[in-house]
């Protein structure tokens, strides 16, 4: 799936239907719950879990390359 592809929304909806929190590469977290307070707690738990996974696995940030940046810039210019 290409960055900024409209099919991304459908893929996110499919995964989000089965999980209360997801992380999108090069985008960030999406959390849902019945209340705003529950979303805040879910976000905190998701962020801490990701932090632990990155630290324990000694991972590096997933950075966009020049072509990906240009694609996003051209797609979302005002």
Secondary structure, DSSP 8 states (H G I E B T S, - for coil): --TT-THHHHHHHHHHTT-SEEEETTTEEEE--SSHHHHHHHHHHHHHHHHHHHHHHT-------HHHHHHHHHHS--
